[in-house]
């Protein structure tokens, strides 16, 4: 059997449902969360309520679940947990479980926006100019090599937490005076694009790319989008992903500015907008299952329907006291 463990399932019901479909007749989907009010756990075949990821002993709890449930592959749906998994690959392997994802170095780089910026610049990718030193930014303002508006955000973080669009020096000074670890990022004025990418865990080759133009965002996630295809973008993504050495599922934010593609951020996990890819024909769950069964995947880049519109809406889960 091929059993998959989804950590920090939260509200990602669709991801759980898609894995159940991919594993139908082959294995089970087990989900965890620190709250019994996380709706996605109730769509799994079995679930566990676990301590918070930051609690002592959390990793041992997860390893015990992997051992007892004979878990073949484990993945997380939240950024901070990706580094924990990748840092402990050998411990998971010792209980027969494969960590589905990228290396510790890549997970850390993806979580730290300034480190990602430095890597992009060093490797000649177009990206938003960024600063950790506000005085350096002010000097560029005086030299007219930078301009407002800009984004001020934590260099390390996710889900668009504490991001401010700023239009004057005084606000920059105020934000830096009240919070440590901030960075200033050039405002990219263009079409925002999301890419859901799967890199085969056996061959290391990019085997699936789905791209969408974002129409509306909500709480850092894509709320409305439309699928499209562009071979130029596919080639950029393939070259970038191979050079960086990502593995498994990743989510890339890109901007199209006057026909040039700028790489913004990378999340080495399923992005919040992934269901759009799945419903348009990009089934990455089956690709993961194939890899866990020792099978390399064929290339299916661009094998999805164009001009499909995704619109998120609210749903609810009601449980009884004995569930």
C-alpha positions as CSV (number, residue, x, y, z in Angstrom):
1,X,0.0,0.0,0.0
2,X,1.0,3.6,-0.6
3,X,-0.1,5.7,2.4
4,X,0.4,9.5,2.4
5,X,0.5,11.8,5.5
6,X,-0.6,15.4,5.1
7,X,0.6,17.7,7.9
8,X,-1.1,20.9,8.9
9,X,-4.0,20.2,6.7
10,X,-6.0,23.2,7.9
11,X,-8.6,24.3,5.4
12,X,-7.0,22.5,2.4
13,X,-9.9,20.1,1.9
14,X,-9.4,19.9,-1.9
15,X,-5.8,18.7,-1.5
16,X,-6.9,15.9,0.8
17,X,-9.8,14.9,-1.6
18,X,-7.5,14.9,-4.6
19,X,-5.0,12.6,-2.8
20,X,-7.8,10.2,-1.8
21,X,-8.8,10.0,-5.4
22,X,-5.3,9.3,-6.6
23,X,-4.9,6.6,-3.9
24,X,-8.3,5.0,-4.4
25,X,-7.7,1.3,-4.0
26,X,-4.0,1.8,-3.5
27,X,-3.7,3.3,0.0
28,X,-4.9,5.7,2.6
29,X,-4.6,9.5,3.2
30,X,-3.8,10.4,6.8
31,X,-4.1,14.1,7.9
32,X,-2.9,16.0,10.9
33,X,-3.6,19.4,12.5
34,X,-3.2,21.0,15.9
35,X,-6.9,21.8,15.9
36,X,-9.9,19.5,15.8
37,X,-11.7,22.4,14.0
38,X,-9.4,22.1,10.9
39,X,-12.0,21.0,8.3
40,X,-9.6,19.2,5.9
41,X,-8.8,16.5,8.4
42,X,-12.4,15.2,8.2
43,X,-12.0,14.5,4.5
44,X,-9.0,12.1,5.2
45,X,-9.3,8.4,5.7
46,X,-7.9,8.9,9.2
47,X,-6.7,11.9,11.2
48,X,-4.6,12.8,14.2
49,X,-4.8,15.9,16.4
50,X,-1.1,16.8,17.2
51,X,0.8,19.4,19.1
52,X,1.8,22.7,17.5
53,X,4.8,22.4,15.2
54,X,6.8,24.5,17.5
55,X,6.2,22.3,20.6
56,X,8.9,20.1,22.0
57,X,8.3,16.5,20.9
58,X,6.3,17.4,17.8
59,X,8.7,15.7,15.5
60,X,8.6,12.5,17.5
61,X,4.8,12.5,17.4
62,X,4.9,12.7,13.6
63,X,7.5,10.0,13.3
64,X,5.4,7.7,15.5
65,X,2.4,8.3,13.2
66,X,4.6,7.5,10.2
67,X,5.8,4.3,11.8
68,X,2.4,3.1,13.1
69,X,0.5,4.0,9.9
70,X,3.2,2.7,7.5
71,X,3.4,6.0,5.8
72,X,5.1,6.0,2.4
73,X,5.3,9.7,1.9
74,X,4.8,12.8,4.1
75,X,4.3,16.5,3.1
76,X,3.2,19.7,4.8
77,X,1.0,22.5,3.5
78,X,2.6,25.3,5.6
79,X,5.9,27.0,4.9
80,X,7.6,26.8,8.4
81,X,7.1,23.0,8.5
82,X,8.9,22.4,5.2
83,X,12.3,23.1,6.8
84,X,11.5,20.8,9.7
85,X,10.7,18.0,7.3
86,X,13.7,18.5,5.0
87,X,16.1,18.9,8.0
88,X,15.0,15.4,9.3
89,X,14.9,13.4,6.1
90,X,17.1,10.7,7.5
91,X,14.8,10.2,10.6
92,X,11.8,9.8,8.3
93,X,13.7,7.4,6.1
94,X,14.5,5.3,9.2
95,X,10.8,4.6,9.6
96,X,10.3,3.9,5.9
97,X,8.8,7.4,5.0
98,X,9.9,9.6,2.2
99,X,9.7,13.4,2.6
100,X,7.9,14.8,-0.4
101,X,9.7,18.1,-1.2
102,X,12.9,20.0,-1.7
103,X,16.1,20.2,0.3
104,X,16.5,22.1,3.6
105,X,18.6,24.8,1.9
106,X,15.9,25.5,-0.7
107,X,13.1,25.5,1.9
108,X,15.1,28.0,4.0
109,X,15.9,30.2,0.9
110,X,12.3,30.2,-0.2
111,X,11.1,31.3,3.3
112,X,13.7,34.1,3.4
113,X,12.7,36.6,0.7
114,X,16.0,38.5,0.8
115,X,18.0,35.4,0.4
116,X,15.9,34.4,-2.5
117,X,16.4,37.9,-4.0
118,X,20.2,37.6,-3.7
119,X,20.1,34.1,-5.4
120,X,18.0,35.4,-8.2
121,X,20.3,38.4,-8.8
122,X,23.4,36.2,-8.7
123,X,21.9,33.9,-11.3
124,X,20.8,36.7,-13.6
125,X,17.0,36.4,-13.2
126,X,14.8,39.4,-13.4
127,X,13.2,40.2,-10.1
128,X,12.1,43.1,-7.8
129,X,15.1,45.1,-6.4
130,X,15.1,44.6,-2.7
131,X,16.8,46.2,0.3
132,X,17.4,45.2,4.0
133,X,19.0,48.6,4.7
134,X,16.6,51.5,4.4
135,X,19.4,54.0,4.1
136,X,20.6,52.2,1.0
137,X,17.1,52.5,-0.4
138,X,16.9,56.2,0.5
139,X,20.3,56.8,-1.3
140,X,18.9,55.1,-4.4
141,X,15.8,57.4,-4.1
142,X,18.1,60.4,-4.0
143,X,20.0,59.1,-7.0
144,X,16.7,58.4,-8.8
145,X,17.5,54.7,-9.2
146,X,14.6,53.8,-7.0
147,X,11.1,55.2,-6.6
148,X,7.8,54.9,-4.6
149,X,5.6,53.0,-4.2
150,X,7.4,50.1,-2.6
151,X,6.5,47.1,-0.4
152,X,7.8,46.9,3.1
153,X,7.5,43.3,4.4
154,X,9.2,40.9,6.8
155,X,12.1,39.3,5.0
156,X,11.2,36.0,6.5
157,X,7.5,35.0,6.4
158,X,4.6,33.8,4.3
159,X,0.9,34.4,3.5
160,X,1.4,38.1,2.9
161,X,1.6,38.7,6.7
162,X,2.5,42.3,7.7
163,X,3.0,43.6,4.1
164,X,2.6,47.3,3.6
165,X,2.5,49.3,0.4
166,X,4.4,52.5,1.1
167,X,4.5,55.8,-0.7
168,X,6.7,58.0,1.4
169,X,10.0,58.0,3.5
170,X,8.2,58.8,6.8
171,X,6.2,55.6,6.6
172,X,9.3,53.5,5.8
173,X,11.0,55.0,8.9
174,X,8.0,54.3,11.1
175,X,7.7,50.7,10.0
176,X,11.4,50.0,10.5
177,X,11.3,51.7,13.9
178,X,8.6,49.3,15.1
179,X,9.6,46.0,13.6
180,X,12.9,44.1,13.1
181,X,13.8,42.0,10.0
182,X,12.0,44.1,7.5
183,X,12.9,44.5,3.8
184,X,12.0,47.0,1.1
185,X,10.9,45.6,-2.2
186,X,10.4,47.3,-5.5
187,X,6.8,47.5,-6.6
188,X,6.3,45.4,-9.7
189,X,3.5,46.9,-11.8
190,X,2.4,44.1,-14.1
191,X,0.3,41.0,-14.6
192,X,0.8,38.6,-11.6
193,X,1.1,35.0,-12.6
194,X,1.0,31.8,-10.6
195,X,2.8,28.6,-11.7
196,X,2.1,25.1,-10.2
197,X,5.1,23.0,-11.0
198,X,6.0,19.3,-10.4
199,X,9.6,18.1,-10.5
200,X,10.0,14.4,-10.6
201,X,11.5,13.1,-7.4
202,X,13.2,10.2,-9.3
203,X,14.6,11.9,-12.4
204,X,14.9,15.5,-11.2
205,X,13.2,16.6,-14.4
206,X,10.3,19.1,-14.6
207,X,7.4,17.0,-15.7
208,X,4.4,19.3,-15.2
209,X,3.8,23.1,-15.4
210,X,0.4,24.9,-15.0
211,X,0.2,28.7,-15.3
212,X,-2.5,31.1,-14.5
213,X,-3.0,34.8,-14.6
214,X,-4.2,36.1,-11.3
215,X,-7.3,38.3,-11.4
216,X,-7.9,38.9,-7.7
217,X,-6.0,38.0,-4.5
218,X,-7.3,37.5,-0.9
219,X,-5.1,37.0,2.2
220,X,-2.1,36.2,0.1
221,X,-3.8,33.5,-2.0
222,X,-5.3,33.6,-5.5
223,X,-9.0,34.2,-5.3
224,X,-9.8,34.4,-9.0
225,X,-7.6,33.4,-12.0
226,X,-7.6,32.2,-15.6
227,X,-5.4,29.5,-17.1
228,X,-3.1,30.3,-20.0
229,X,0.0,28.8,-21.8
230,X,3.2,30.5,-23.0
231,X,6.2,28.4,-24.2
232,X,8.6,31.2,-23.3
233,X,7.4,31.1,-19.7
234,X,7.5,27.3,-19.7
235,X,11.2,27.4,-20.8
236,X,12.0,30.0,-18.1
237,X,10.4,27.9,-15.4
238,X,12.1,24.7,-16.5
239,X,15.6,26.4,-16.6
240,X,15.0,28.2,-13.2
241,X,13.8,25.1,-11.4
242,X,16.6,22.8,-12.7
243,X,19.3,25.4,-11.8
244,X,17.9,25.8,-8.3
245,X,17.4,22.0,-7.9
246,X,13.9,22.0,-6.5
247,X,12.1,18.6,-6.1
248,X,8.4,17.6,-5.8
249,X,5.6,20.2,-5.8
250,X,6.4,23.9,-5.9
251,X,4.4,27.1,-6.4
252,X,6.0,30.1,-8.2
253,X,4.9,33.7,-8.2
254,X,5.9,35.6,-11.4
255,X,5.2,39.0,-12.9
256,X,4.8,39.8,-16.6
257,X,6.1,43.3,-17.1
258,X,5.9,44.5,-20.7
259,X,6.5,41.0,-22.0
260,X,9.4,40.2,-19.6
261,X,9.0,37.7,-16.8
262,X,10.1,38.6,-13.3
263,X,10.4,35.8,-10.7
264,X,8.9,37.0,-7.3
265,X,8.6,34.1,-4.8
266,X,8.8,30.3,-4.6
267,X,6.8,28.2,-2.2
268,X,8.1,24.5,-2.2
269,X,4.6,23.1,-1.5
270,X,1.1,23.1,-2.8
271,X,-0.1,26.7,-3.2
272,X,-3.5,27.8,-2.1
273,X,-4.6,28.1,-5.8
274,X,-3.5,24.6,-6.8
275,X,-7.1,23.3,-7.2
276,X,-7.3,25.4,-10.4
277,X,-4.5,23.4,-11.9
278,X,-6.0,20.1,-10.9
279,X,-9.5,20.9,-12.2
280,X,-7.9,22.1,-15.5
281,X,-6.1,18.8,-16.0
282,X,-2.8,19.0,-14.0
283,X,-3.1,16.1,-11.6
284,X,0.1,16.4,-9.5
285,X,-1.2,14.0,-6.8
286,X,-1.0,11.1,-9.3
287,X,2.6,12.2,-10.2
288,X,3.5,12.0,-6.5
289,X,1.9,8.6,-6.1
290,X,3.9,7.3,-9.1
291,X,7.1,8.5,-7.6
292,X,6.4,6.9,-4.3
293,X,5.7,3.7,-6.1
294,X,9.1,3.9,-7.8
295,X,7.8,5.0,-11.2
296,X,9.3,8.0,-13.1
297,X,6.7,10.3,-14.7
298,X,6.4,11.2,-18.3
299,X,6.6,14.9,-19.3
300,X,3.1,16.5,-19.4
301,X,4.1,20.2,-19.4
302,X,1.2,22.2,-20.7
303,X,-1.3,19.3,-20.8
304,X,-4.2,21.3,-19.4
305,X,-7.1,23.3,-20.6
306,X,-6.6,27.0,-21.4
307,X,-9.0,29.8,-20.5
308,X,-10.5,28.0,-17.5
309,X,-11.6,30.5,-14.8
310,X,-11.2,29.7,-11.1
311,X,-13.3,31.5,-8.5
312,X,-13.1,30.6,-4.9
313,X,-16.2,30.6,-2.6
314,X,-17.0,29.7,0.9
315,X,-17.9,26.2,1.9
316,X,-18.5,24.7,5.3
317,X,-18.0,21.5,7.2
318,X,-20.4,20.4,10.0
319,X,-19.3,17.6,12.4
320,X,-21.2,15.7,15.1
321,X,-19.9,15.4,18.7
322,X,-18.8,11.8,18.3
323,X,-16.7,12.5,15.1
